[in-house]
Amino acid sequence: MTPENFLDLPPLLGARGTIRLPGSKSISNRILLLSALAQGTTDIRDVLLSDDTERMLDGLRKLGVVVDQLESHVFRVQGCGGDFPVKDAELFLGNAGTAFRPLTAALALSGGHYKLSGVARMHERPIGDLVDALRALGANIDYLVNESFPPLEVFPATLSGVARISVSGEVSSQFLTALLMALPLLDREVTVEVVGELISKPYIEITLAMMARFGVAVQRNGWRSFIVAAGSRYVSPGVMYVEGDASSASYFLAVGAVGGGPVRVEGVGSDSIQGDVRFVDALALMGAQIEQGPNWMEARAPVDGKLKAIDLDCNHIPDAAMTLAVAALFAEGTTTLRNIASWRVKETDRIAAMATELRKAGATVEEGADYIRITPPAQIRHAAIDTYEDHRMAMCFSLAAFGAEGMRINEPNCVAKTFPDYFARFHEVVQAVPVIAIDGPSASGKGTVAQRVATKLGFHFLDSGALYRLLAMAAQRDGVALTDETGLAALAERMEIRFEGEQIWLDGALVGDELRGEQCAAAASNVASLPRVRAALLNKQHAFRRAPGLVADGRDMASVVFPDAVLKIFLTASAEARADRRYKQLKEKGMDANIAALLLDIRVRDERDTRRSVAPLQQAPGANLLDTTALSIEQAVQEVLIRYSAK
Ligand code: DC
């Protein structure tokens, strides 16, 4: 795994703030398609910009629909009245179910020749129920690889005149959505009967509401049957606004409930047409305090601070329910989420994926065909969470960083499917365990200052130089050559270190004074110049970041290891002052010392440290300079504390 392929979330202490939500995926893609199928021009505002909407926009353009981007989130679509200008095209629709299913239905009834394909996972997601219903209307659709699954080839329909068709409601509500949206392309009345229990009903409400805005009122008999009347025609309403994404809201609301809050989301609220806003009812059942207005919702932690487990039928909030599964890590008791069989045919098998990853965090998980049951661990474990190319896995598990150790999210860029800047926005509302990073040239006194600052604040302390020194010792112990980068990196991964007050333990053995000796320093300097060693020690350094905070001393603390440190200090002093301090130190220990030799030594080391290519000695961007030439240690400590409290 390369560094770009994971994101380390630090342990989080709290959350508060306000997030303006990106547009809803479900609404964006429905409005884009309806605008294309309509007569007239539609300006769509607050459109979500993400992979899934990009697939729909791209598909429509390939079909000859004129789509102009007027502003970043505003698109103008020139409707073609259902008659796509391009009659022969191949569409690649990624893993966007909200593009694939409705376009399949619209194209199957539109009189052209089209091929529709997606990513490998899209080709594992069933579409047979939709194809069967379209065939009953006379559509000519072939499966190109596997029966009942994409990719598909669509030929002009030989319309059957059938007035009543049925479609299964049990696998995906998108089949019914796709049929309903396409039926006005036929110039006659058609009744769609739903066979079996219709899942995810609120998404059908979105479909019906959007069709109504484009002038087509579907008659309905509850959830059993739907009639699209003869003469139904989509007419542009002129301007449409996309609501904020209610599924995306769930992550921030959960963050508010777990992290204290209040966290407010803007763009969805009690007036929303999206079913996933009911997520707040589930959070309220867990004890969270919820407030909402027409266009906003807000969550904060329960009055007694403790979330409680719930047992809930989640059929009406299939996507947001994933957030409940991770919130269950923070709830007292065992949470059961029921009636979620559709999770198995989404971006990944979400029940299996969720169970596997929650277990990595230490939870006890039971999974069934259509449910998941989660008992949290006493303490949430740090883990590298796999995301299965599923945006919601990545976003849900960001919540798990409220565990004491933070969380690693593998392949975090999968959030681009619906929320490309998710993690940047997430960082805006969460408060991470604070880090004070202190660096500076050798013998500047940074180690002593850092340690005393940590003691004063009650923070943990990381002497990162000691890790390189310990690795050098371990290498000597095990006979690993200082030039063997691979061997050293592996050793760095597996060595076990423990700091207890002044004592340091390496693989169970107490480390003596030789750790601070010149020989060890020279070997440490050697191993510290190897990039793979530095990468291997990254995890170990991150693990020191624990509540209530950390003071980290060392070369790349402020740049590579804790770039989000709240305070970065570059502690320095003149070479003469440093030589003098070192001299006194050695004398105190009863050791022999020569001030001229020490000064020369310091100058040579400064020169080498500044010039080296890996982690050179330099003031990190954003670091505060603290010149201690004229300061005592205590004065330097006070100065750091003053600068910290000013943050
Ligand atoms: O601070 P120290 O002398 O204990 O550090 C030992 C060596 O490790 C020294 O060569 C600097 C290097 N080092 C580093 O490259 N990065 C750090 N974060 C800390 C120390």
Boltz pocket constraint, residues with backbone or C-beta under 6 A from the ligand:
constraints:
  - pocket:
      binder: B
      contacts: [[A, 442], [A, 464], [A, 465], [A, 466], [A, 468], [A, 469], [A, 521], [A, 524], [A, 525], [A, 526], [A, 528], [A, 529], [A, 553], [A, 554], [A, 555], [A, 556], [A, 557], [A, 614], [A, 615]]
      max_distance: 6.0
